[in-house]
Amino acid sequence: MRSKNNFDAVRLILAFIVVFAHIGALTKQPSFDWFVKVFDSGFAVKGFFVISGYLVMNSYISSKSMLDFVEKRVRRIYPGYLFTIIFCLIVGVTLTTLPVGEFLKSSITLKYLLANLTFLNFIQTSLPGVFDSNPLENAMDGSLWSIKVEICLYFLIPFIFFVFKKLNSKIVTLFLVLLSITWNIYFFWFIPESYFGKKISHQFPAYLSFFVIGAFFAFNKNYLVYLRKILFLSFILILISDKMNSIGNYFIQPFFYSSLILWLCTSATEDVDAGRFGDMSYGVYLIHYPLIQIFILLGFYDSNPWGALCLTLLCTVILAFFSWHAIEKPMLKRSSHYIVAANS
């Protein structure tokens, strides 16, 4: 049965942090200005990668073969992702300012489908004539960018597992963390923005540092007892680094965020069993963005911001619930802990 932990609850909280951050950023409503300051989507995404590193390493360790591992990853990631792309296409057909026939025949529509179905979202983020009047951008789903990074990290798991077994896993983890941080610093600070330096700095392997620390603790579960000490020490260091406005934040943040997230997931409190409703965090993360864009376009956020927010949250939960129970869960292998728990 599903082991007692709070991974499901923490992932759901992180997903809603992203939701509120996007509501604040996309709507440009004065009522929600404080959302951007309080709800840090960057922290949430990094937290997702920590949890992913831990759980995917566990999945690899428990897999019967490489094929079994790949099949489990595809079954978990792609059905919900495909549902989101289809949903965005339906939204596009419904709301485009172009004639439907012209919209469907457009090369931009085809480009959008081909790019997004293969996780290459950056190639085409928008659909023709859709959300063009929205204040910030006309992207259909700005949350999808992280999925391709996630897929890249999945490919690294067999390599990480191999070197963990052959070499000192602590040294390997530190090396990969430093490699990831170096990538981030180099492209953010030393490559001009005109060459997409800042954008590349957030792509693979920028989040490897968070992912590999999660994988390390899954591989060395006996080290979980040190999470509180790591959290306390890294918290003190990050306070000092913030006061000095130091580049040291890049080096401390992976350890602070990772220890905080894993501590919350494994030992901070008793199991709240959020998974009894299913794992809706993935659906919430994927589907909320086009919903926000829809209600902005329809003027709901201008006429009644808080009512529109409640409607966005309600529709997000309903669609995430549907996605999990009708699409994602049925595609899982029978050995999935969700299936086992549900049938026990």
NUBA-61891 format. One record per residue (C-alpha): residue in one letter; y, x, z. Coordinates in nm, 2 decimals. Layout:
aa: a | north: Y | east: X | up: Z
...
This chain:
aa: m | north: 0.00 | east: 0.00 | up: 0.00
aa: r | north: 0.36 | east: 0.10 | up: -0.04
aa: s | north: 0.44 | east: 0.35 | up: 0.23
aa: k | north: 0.71 | east: 0.27 | up: 0.48
aa: n | north: 1.04 | east: 0.41 | up: 0.37
aa: n | north: 1.38 | east: 0.29 | up: 0.26
aa: f | north: 1.39 | east: 0.42 | up: -0.10
aa: d | north: 1.42 | east: 0.07 | up: -0.24
aa: a | north: 1.70 | east: -0.02 | up: -0.01
aa: v | north: 1.90 | east: 0.30 | up: -0.06
aa: r | north: 1.86 | east: 0.27 | up: -0.44
aa: l | north: 1.99 | east: -0.08 | up: -0.43
aa: i | north: 2.29 | east: 0.02 | up: -0.22
aa: l | north: 2.36 | east: 0.31 | up: -0.47
aa: a | north: 2.34 | east: 0.07 | up: -0.76
aa: f | north: 2.60 | east: -0.17 | up: -0.61
aa: i | north: 2.83 | east: 0.13 | up: -0.53
aa: v | north: 2.83 | east: 0.19 | up: -0.91
aa: v | north: 2.89 | east: -0.18 | up: -0.97
aa: f | north: 3.20 | east: -0.20 | up: -0.75
aa: a | north: 3.33 | east: 0.13 | up: -0.88
aa: h | north: 3.31 | east: 0.00 | up: -1.24
aa: i | north: 3.47 | east: -0.33 | up: -1.14
aa: g | north: 3.76 | east: -0.14 | up: -1.00
aa: a | north: 3.79 | east: 0.10 | up: -1.30
aa: l | north: 3.73 | east: -0.15 | up: -1.59
aa: t | north: 3.93 | east: -0.45 | up: -1.47
aa: k | north: 4.25 | east: -0.26 | up: -1.38
aa: q | north: 4.32 | east: -0.53 | up: -1.13
aa: p | north: 4.56 | east: -0.43 | up: -0.84
aa: s | north: 4.33 | east: -0.62 | up: -0.60
aa: f | north: 4.05 | east: -0.38 | up: -0.68
aa: d | north: 4.24 | east: -0.05 | up: -0.68
aa: w | north: 4.08 | east: 0.05 | up: -0.36
aa: f | north: 3.73 | east: 0.01 | up: -0.51
aa: v | north: 3.77 | east: 0.33 | up: -0.71
aa: k | north: 3.86 | east: 0.52 | up: -0.39
aa: v | north: 3.60 | east: 0.37 | up: -0.16
aa: f | north: 3.31 | east: 0.33 | up: -0.40
aa: d | north: 3.22 | east: 0.67 | up: -0.55
aa: s | north: 3.00 | east: 0.63 | up: -0.86
aa: g | north: 2.96 | east: 1.00 | up: -0.88
aa: f | north: 2.80 | east: 1.02 | up: -0.54
aa: a | north: 2.58 | east: 0.72 | up: -0.63
aa: v | north: 2.45 | east: 0.88 | up: -0.96
aa: k | north: 2.38 | east: 1.21 | up: -0.78
aa: g | north: 2.20 | east: 1.01 | up: -0.51
aa: f | north: 1.98 | east: 0.85 | up: -0.78
aa: f | north: 1.89 | east: 1.19 | up: -0.92
aa: v | north: 1.79 | east: 1.31 | up: -0.57
aa: i | north: 1.56 | east: 1.01 | up: -0.52
aa: s | north: 1.43 | east: 1.04 | up: -0.88
aa: g | north: 1.34 | east: 1.41 | up: -0.82
aa: y | north: 1.14 | east: 1.31 | up: -0.50
aa: l | north: 0.96 | east: 1.01 | up: -0.65
aa: v | north: 0.89 | east: 1.15 | up: -0.99
aa: m | north: 0.74 | east: 1.47 | up: -0.83
aa: n | north: 0.53 | east: 1.24 | up: -0.62
aa: s | north: 0.43 | east: 1.05 | up: -0.93
aa: y | north: 0.33 | east: 1.37 | up: -1.11
aa: i | north: 0.13 | east: 1.49 | up: -0.81
aa: s | north: -0.07 | east: 1.17 | up: -0.80
aa: s | north: -0.12 | east: 1.14 | up: -1.18
aa: k | north: -0.47 | east: 1.19 | up: -1.32
aa: s | north: -0.34 | east: 1.37 | up: -1.62
aa: m | north: -0.02 | east: 1.46 | up: -1.82
aa: l | north: -0.08 | east: 1.15 | up: -2.03
aa: d | north: -0.11 | east: 0.93 | up: -1.72
aa: f | north: 0.22 | east: 1.07 | up: -1.59
aa: v | north: 0.40 | east: 1.02 | up: -1.92
aa: e | north: 0.26 | east: 0.66 | up: -1.95
aa: k | north: 0.38 | east: 0.58 | up: -1.60
aa: r | north: 0.73 | east: 0.71 | up: -1.68
aa: v | north: 0.76 | east: 0.52 | up: -2.01
aa: r | north: 0.63 | east: 0.19 | up: -1.85
aa: r | north: 0.88 | east: 0.22 | up: -1.57
aa: i | north: 1.19 | east: 0.32 | up: -1.77
aa: y | north: 1.17 | east: 0.17 | up: -2.12
aa: p | north: 1.11 | east: -0.20 | up: -2.08
aa: g | north: 1.42 | east: -0.26 | up: -1.86
aa: y | north: 1.62 | east: -0.03 | up: -2.08
aa: l | north: 1.51 | east: -0.22 | up: -2.39
aa: f | north: 1.60 | east: -0.55 | up: -2.23
aa: t | north: 1.95 | east: -0.42 | up: -2.17
aa: i | north: 2.00 | east: -0.31 | up: -2.53
aa: i | north: 1.88 | east: -0.64 | up: -2.66
aa: f | north: 2.11 | east: -0.82 | up: -2.41
aa: c | north: 2.40 | east: -0.61 | up: -2.54
aa: l | north: 2.32 | east: -0.70 | up: -2.90
aa: i | north: 2.31 | east: -1.07 | up: -2.81
aa: v | north: 2.65 | east: -1.03 | up: -2.64
aa: g | north: 2.78 | east: -0.86 | up: -2.95
aa: v | north: 2.66 | east: -1.13 | up: -3.18
aa: t | north: 2.81 | east: -1.40 | up: -2.96
aa: l | north: 3.15 | east: -1.23 | up: -2.89
aa: t | north: 3.23 | east: -1.03 | up: -3.20
aa: t | north: 3.55 | east: -1.11 | up: -3.38
aa: l | north: 3.37 | east: -1.04 | up: -3.71
aa: p | north: 3.16 | east: -1.30 | up: -3.90
aa: v | north: 2.81 | east: -1.29 | up: -3.77
aa: g | north: 2.66 | east: -1.18 | up: -4.10
aa: e | north: 2.91 | east: -0.90 | up: -4.14
aa: f | north: 2.84 | east: -0.79 | up: -3.78
aa: l | north: 2.46 | east: -0.78 | up: -3.84
aa: k | north: 2.50 | east: -0.59 | up: -4.17
aa: s | north: 2.75 | east: -0.34 | up: -4.03
aa: s | north: 2.64 | east: 0.02 | up: -4.03
aa: i | north: 2.80 | east: 0.05 | up: -3.68
aa: t | north: 2.56 | east: -0.21 | up: -3.55
aa: l | north: 2.26 | east: -0.03 | up: -3.70
aa: k | north: 2.40 | east: 0.30 | up: -3.56
aa: y | north: 2.44 | east: 0.15 | up: -3.22
aa: l | north: 2.08 | east: 0.02 | up: -3.22
aa: l | north: 1.92 | east: 0.34 | up: -3.34
aa: a | north: 2.13 | east: 0.56 | up: -3.11
aa: n | north: 2.08 | east: 0.35 | up: -2.80
aa: l | north: 1.72 | east: 0.28 | up: -2.85
aa: t | north: 1.65 | east: 0.65 | up: -2.85
aa: f | north: 1.88 | east: 0.72 | up: -2.55
aa: l | north: 2.15 | east: 0.89 | up: -2.76
aa: n | north: 2.42 | east: 0.65 | up: -2.64
aa: f | north: 2.70 | east: 0.90 | up: -2.69
aa: i | north: 2.66 | east: 0.87 | up: -3.07
aa: q | north: 2.77 | east: 0.50 | up: -3.07
aa: t | north: 2.88 | east: 0.33 | up: -2.75
aa: s | north: 3.04 | east: 0.02 | up: -2.90
aa: l | north: 2.96 | east: -0.27 | up: -3.13
aa: p | north: 3.20 | east: -0.38 | up: -3.41
aa: g | north: 3.46 | east: -0.63 | up: -3.30
aa: v | north: 3.33 | east: -0.65 | up: -2.94
aa: f | north: 3.55 | east: -0.58 | up: -2.64
aa: d | north: 3.82 | east: -0.42 | up: -2.85
aa: s | north: 4.10 | east: -0.59 | up: -2.65
aa: n | north: 3.96 | east: -0.49 | up: -2.31
aa: p | north: 4.20 | east: -0.26 | up: -2.12
aa: l | north: 4.00 | east: 0.05 | up: -2.05
aa: e | north: 3.74 | east: 0.08 | up: -2.33
aa: n | north: 3.51 | east: -0.12 | up: -2.56
aa: a | north: 3.18 | east: 0.04 | up: -2.46
aa: m | north: 2.90 | east: -0.21 | up: -2.43
aa: d | north: 2.73 | east: -0.03 | up: -2.14
aa: g | north: 2.89 | east: 0.28 | up: -1.98
aa: s | north: 2.60 | east: 0.31 | up: -1.74
aa: l | north: 2.34 | east: 0.42 | up: -2.00
aa: w | north: 2.46 | east: 0.78 | up: -2.04
aa: s | north: 2.26 | east: 0.89 | up: -1.73
aa: i | north: 1.93 | east: 0.77 | up: -1.86
aa: k | north: 1.90 | east: 1.04 | up: -2.12
aa: v | north: 1.97 | east: 1.30 | up: -1.85
aa: e | north: 1.70 | east: 1.14 | up: -1.64
aa: i | north: 1.45 | east: 1.17 | up: -1.93
aa: c | north: 1.54 | east: 1.54 | up: -1.98
aa: l | north: 1.47 | east: 1.60 | up: -1.61
aa: y | north: 1.13 | east: 1.42 | up: -1.64
aa: f | north: 1.03 | east: 1.67 | up: -1.90
aa: l | north: 1.10 | east: 1.95 | up: -1.65
aa: i | north: 0.87 | east: 1.81 | up: -1.38
aa: p | north: 0.55 | east: 1.98 | up: -1.50
aa: f | north: 0.73 | east: 2.31 | up: -1.53
aa: i | north: 0.89 | east: 2.27 | up: -1.18
aa: f | north: 0.55 | east: 2.18 | up: -1.03
aa: f | north: 0.39 | east: 2.48 | up: -1.20
aa: v | north: 0.64 | east: 2.74 | up: -1.08
aa: f | north: 0.64 | east: 2.58 | up: -0.73
aa: k | north: 0.27 | east: 2.65 | up: -0.71
aa: k | north: 0.28 | east: 3.00 | up: -0.86
aa: l | north: 0.60 | east: 3.12 | up: -0.69
aa: n | north: 0.80 | east: 3.06 | up: -0.37
aa: s | north: 0.92 | east: 2.70 | up: -0.41
aa: k | north: 1.23 | east: 2.77 | up: -0.20
aa: i | north: 1.34 | east: 3.06 | up: -0.42
aa: v | north: 1.27 | east: 2.86 | up: -0.73
aa: t | north: 1.47 | east: 2.57 | up: -0.60
aa: l | north: 1.77 | east: 2.79 | up: -0.51
aa: f | north: 1.75 | east: 2.95 | up: -0.86
aa: l | north: 1.75 | east: 2.62 | up: -1.04
aa: v | north: 2.03 | east: 2.48 | up: -0.82
aa: l | north: 2.24 | east: 2.79 | up: -0.90
aa: l | north: 2.16 | east: 2.75 | up: -1.27
aa: s | north: 2.27 | east: 2.39 | up: -1.26
aa: i | north: 2.59 | east: 2.46 | up: -1.07
aa: t | north: 2.68 | east: 2.75 | up: -1.31
aa: w | north: 2.65 | east: 2.51 | up: -1.60
aa: n | north: 2.88 | east: 2.26 | up: -1.43
aa: i | north: 3.14 | east: 2.51 | up: -1.34
aa: y | north: 3.14 | east: 2.69 | up: -1.67
aa: f | north: 3.18 | east: 2.39 | up: -1.89
aa: f | north: 3.42 | east: 2.21 | up: -1.65
aa: w | north: 3.66 | east: 2.50 | up: -1.58
aa: f | north: 3.62 | east: 2.75 | up: -1.87
aa: i | north: 3.56 | east: 2.54 | up: -2.18
aa: p | north: 3.87 | east: 2.36 | up: -2.32
aa: e | north: 3.86 | east: 1.98 | up: -2.30
aa: s | north: 3.92 | east: 1.97 | up: -2.68
aa: y | north: 3.57 | east: 2.12 | up: -2.71
aa: f | north: 3.43 | east: 1.84 | up: -2.49
aa: g | north: 3.38 | east: 2.09 | up: -2.20
aa: k | north: 3.43 | east: 1.83 | up: -1.92
aa: k | north: 3.20 | east: 1.58 | up: -2.09
aa: i | north: 2.93 | east: 1.85 | up: -2.14
aa: s | north: 2.96 | east: 1.96 | up: -1.78
aa: h | north: 2.82 | east: 1.63 | up: -1.67
aa: q | north: 2.52 | east: 1.64 | up: -1.90
aa: f | north: 2.18 | east: 1.79 | up: -1.86
aa: p | north: 2.12 | east: 2.02 | up: -1.67
aa: a | north: 2.43 | east: 1.95 | up: -1.46
aa: y | north: 2.23 | east: 1.72 | up: -1.23
aa: l | north: 1.93 | east: 1.94 | up: -1.20
aa: s | north: 2.05 | east: 2.07 | up: -0.86
aa: f | north: 2.01 | east: 1.73 | up: -0.71
aa: f | north: 1.69 | east: 1.65 | up: -0.89
aa: v | north: 1.51 | east: 1.97 | up: -0.80
aa: i | north: 1.60 | east: 1.95 | up: -0.43
aa: g | north: 1.44 | east: 1.60 | up: -0.43
aa: a | north: 1.14 | east: 1.74 | up: -0.60
aa: f | north: 1.12 | east: 2.03 | up: -0.35
aa: f | north: 1.09 | east: 1.79 | up: -0.06
aa: a | north: 0.83 | east: 1.59 | up: -0.24
aa: f | north: 0.63 | east: 1.90 | up: -0.30
aa: n | north: 0.69 | east: 2.03 | up: 0.06
aa: k | north: 0.69 | east: 1.72 | up: 0.27
aa: n | north: 0.65 | east: 1.93 | up: 0.59
aa: y | north: 1.01 | east: 2.04 | up: 0.53
aa: l | north: 1.14 | east: 1.68 | up: 0.57
aa: v | north: 1.17 | east: 1.74 | up: 0.94
aa: y | north: 1.46 | east: 1.98 | up: 0.86
aa: l | north: 1.67 | east: 1.72 | up: 0.68
aa: r | north: 1.89 | east: 1.64 | up: 0.98
aa: k | north: 1.97 | east: 2.01 | up: 1.04
aa: i | north: 2.05 | east: 2.07 | up: 0.67
aa: l | north: 2.26 | east: 1.75 | up: 0.67
aa: f | north: 2.46 | east: 1.86 | up: 0.98
aa: l | north: 2.52 | east: 2.22 | up: 0.85
aa: s | north: 2.61 | east: 2.11 | up: 0.50
aa: f | north: 2.85 | east: 1.84 | up: 0.64
aa: i | north: 3.04 | east: 2.11 | up: 0.84
aa: l | north: 3.05 | east: 2.34 | up: 0.54
aa: i | north: 3.18 | east: 2.07 | up: 0.30
aa: l | north: 3.45 | east: 1.97 | up: 0.55
aa: i | north: 3.56 | east: 2.34 | up: 0.56
aa: s | north: 3.54 | east: 2.36 | up: 0.18
aa: d | north: 3.74 | east: 2.04 | up: 0.13
aa: k | north: 4.02 | east: 2.17 | up: 0.36
aa: m | north: 4.03 | east: 2.50 | up: 0.16
aa: n | north: 4.01 | east: 2.31 | up: -0.17
aa: s | north: 3.74 | east: 2.56 | up: -0.25
aa: i | north: 3.50 | east: 2.59 | up: -0.55
aa: g | north: 3.24 | east: 2.61 | up: -0.27
aa: n | north: 3.21 | east: 2.24 | up: -0.29
aa: y | north: 3.00 | east: 2.28 | up: -0.61
aa: f | north: 2.75 | east: 2.49 | up: -0.40
aa: i | north: 2.74 | east: 2.28 | up: -0.09
aa: q | north: 2.74 | east: 1.93 | up: -0.24
aa: p | north: 2.38 | east: 1.93 | up: -0.37
aa: f | north: 2.25 | east: 2.01 | up: -0.03
aa: f | north: 2.48 | east: 1.77 | up: 0.15
aa: y | north: 2.41 | east: 1.48 | up: -0.08
aa: s | north: 2.04 | east: 1.55 | up: -0.11
aa: s | north: 1.98 | east: 1.58 | up: 0.27
aa: l | north: 2.19 | east: 1.27 | up: 0.34
aa: i | north: 2.01 | east: 1.05 | up: 0.08
aa: l | north: 1.66 | east: 1.18 | up: 0.17
aa: w | north: 1.73 | east: 1.14 | up: 0.54
aa: l | north: 1.84 | east: 0.78 | up: 0.48
aa: c | north: 1.53 | east: 0.71 | up: 0.27
aa: t | north: 1.27 | east: 0.87 | up: 0.50
aa: s | north: 1.39 | east: 0.88 | up: 0.87
aa: a | north: 1.73 | east: 0.73 | up: 0.94
aa: t | north: 1.61 | east: 0.39 | up: 1.03
aa: e | north: 1.30 | east: 0.16 | up: 1.03
aa: d | north: 1.18 | east: 0.03 | up: 0.70
aa: v | north: 1.39 | east: -0.26 | up: 0.59
aa: d | north: 1.13 | east: -0.35 | up: 0.32
aa: a | north: 1.39 | east: -0.42 | up: 0.05
aa: g | north: 1.10 | east: -0.38 | up: -0.20
aa: r | north: 0.96 | east: -0.72 | up: -0.10
aa: f | north: 1.20 | east: -0.87 | up: -0.36
aa: g | north: 1.10 | east: -0.61 | up: -0.61
aa: d | north: 1.28 | east: -0.30 | up: -0.73
aa: m | north: 1.59 | east: -0.46 | up: -0.88
aa: s | north: 1.81 | east: -0.15 | up: -0.85
aa: y | north: 1.74 | east: -0.03 | up: -1.20
aa: g | north: 1.83 | east: -0.37 | up: -1.34
aa: v | north: 2.15 | east: -0.39 | up: -1.14
aa: y | north: 2.25 | east: -0.04 | up: -1.26
aa: l | north: 2.18 | east: -0.12 | up: -1.62
aa: i | north: 2.30 | east: -0.48 | up: -1.67
aa: h | north: 2.62 | east: -0.50 | up: -1.46
aa: y | north: 2.85 | east: -0.31 | up: -1.71
aa: p | north: 2.83 | east: -0.55 | up: -2.01
aa: l | north: 2.88 | east: -0.85 | up: -1.76
aa: i | north: 3.20 | east: -0.70 | up: -1.63
aa: q | north: 3.32 | east: -0.64 | up: -1.99
aa: i | north: 3.23 | east: -1.01 | up: -2.08
aa: f | north: 3.43 | east: -1.15 | up: -1.79
aa: i | north: 3.73 | east: -0.92 | up: -1.86
aa: l | north: 3.73 | east: -1.04 | up: -2.23
aa: l | north: 3.71 | east: -1.41 | up: -2.12
aa: g | north: 4.01 | east: -1.36 | up: -1.89
aa: f | north: 3.83 | east: -1.44 | up: -1.57
aa: y | north: 3.95 | east: -1.13 | up: -1.39
aa: d | north: 4.31 | east: -1.21 | up: -1.48
aa: s | north: 4.30 | east: -1.58 | up: -1.37
aa: n | north: 4.08 | east: -1.54 | up: -1.06
aa: p | north: 3.98 | east: -1.17 | up: -0.98
aa: w | north: 3.78 | east: -1.24 | up: -0.67
aa: g | north: 3.60 | east: -1.54 | up: -0.83
aa: a | north: 3.52 | east: -1.32 | up: -1.13
aa: l | north: 3.39 | east: -1.05 | up: -0.90
aa: c | north: 3.15 | east: -1.30 | up: -0.73
aa: l | north: 3.04 | east: -1.44 | up: -1.07
aa: t | north: 2.97 | east: -1.08 | up: -1.19
aa: l | north: 2.76 | east: -1.00 | up: -0.88
aa: l | north: 2.57 | east: -1.33 | up: -0.91
aa: c | north: 2.49 | east: -1.29 | up: -1.28
aa: t | north: 2.40 | east: -0.92 | up: -1.22
aa: v | north: 2.15 | east: -1.02 | up: -0.94
aa: i | north: 2.00 | east: -1.30 | up: -1.15
aa: l | north: 1.95 | east: -1.09 | up: -1.46
aa: a | north: 1.82 | east: -0.79 | up: -1.26
aa: f | north: 1.57 | east: -1.03 | up: -1.08
aa: f | north: 1.46 | east: -1.16 | up: -1.42
aa: s | north: 1.43 | east: -0.82 | up: -1.57
aa: w | north: 1.21 | east: -0.69 | up: -1.28
aa: h | north: 0.98 | east: -0.99 | up: -1.25
aa: a | north: 0.96 | east: -1.09 | up: -1.62
aa: i | north: 0.98 | east: -0.75 | up: -1.80
aa: e | north: 0.96 | east: -0.44 | up: -1.58
aa: k | north: 0.69 | east: -0.53 | up: -1.33
aa: p | north: 0.44 | east: -0.67 | up: -1.58
aa: m | north: 0.46 | east: -0.34 | up: -1.77
aa: l | north: 0.37 | east: -0.13 | up: -1.47
aa: k | north: 0.02 | east: 0.02 | up: -1.44
aa: r | north: -0.21 | east: -0.16 | up: -1.20
aa: s | north: -0.21 | east: 0.15 | up: -0.98
aa: s | north: 0.17 | east: 0.12 | up: -0.92
aa: h | north: 0.25 | east: 0.08 | up: -0.56
aa: y | north: 0.45 | east: -0.24 | up: -0.64
aa: i | north: 0.15 | east: -0.40 | up: -0.80
aa: v | north: -0.09 | east: -0.28 | up: -0.52
aa: a | north: 0.15 | east: -0.41 | up: -0.25
aa: a | north: 0.20 | east: -0.74 | up: -0.42
aa: n | north: -0.18 | east: -0.80 | up: -0.45
aa: s | north: -0.27 | east: -0.69 | up: -0.10
